[in-house]
């Protein structure tokens, strides 16, 4: 197993690469979507949370991530002595109609295929994605974690409809007509995922890029009146079996799995790591279950992280572990301190297990 760090778009620079290296990381997972652009409430310095209006404005639909851009970022990361393991999340600008089954869906499949080919050519092994209409929405912020550290949680269901022009908790069309996005049915949502895998997975197979699916955060049957795909542990199995392939895998989020009301996180870790389905793993601890839970420090929640690591070791997982979100530590650099704390814990735990 290898230790990695996830970096947001605004953190893709030499200082953050050195910070990861200094914390003992060998790998990075990077975000190319800017979650903080033109947002009234969502500010960099923490994980994106935002309000009813979402995180911010999606990217430019005409600008796909180019091979040159990806190769340059990878070269910079390699020069800092690190490997680039994955890109996390497609830009809503590039796939809004794939999620919404809109008129640009076929054209956007071609764009996603182009992006996957660029990843393959640049030697980036994993593309993490979150096939979700409402995205990571409906969470609240507060001093929920140990020592009154600021963290994120959920305080009841959130089904306020989503305005037109929005998907995946970001705005992709500022000039959309008034009104709300009609609710899909769960069957329609699964069909949309199947269409996506049918279109993109063959290209991922050719390009040598693994598609890794994040579960729905928060794991509720609906958010903003829209159905969710993977909100119980066994729904990951449904996703895998929808289109079996070594390139159809999971961005395995421990915190989200622990928030689910059915099953338990250790059985899920065992079941999916035994099948060799883990692309990479998000380490995050949490107290409680959806729709009432709070994110916590890695050593201070419902999940026994050492037990998780023992299961991963038993099943010979060799991929990358990264901290997911962490509570903000009270100091001049709350995000950095939170990540350094989680990474120190993970590194010690990995060394203890040999
Ligand atoms: Mn996660």
Boltz pocket constraint, residues with backbone or C-beta under 6 A from the ligand:
constraints:
  - pocket:
      binder: B
      contacts: [[A, 214], [A, 217], [A, 253], [A, 254], [A, 255], [A, 256], [A, 282], [A, 324]]
      max_distance: 6.0
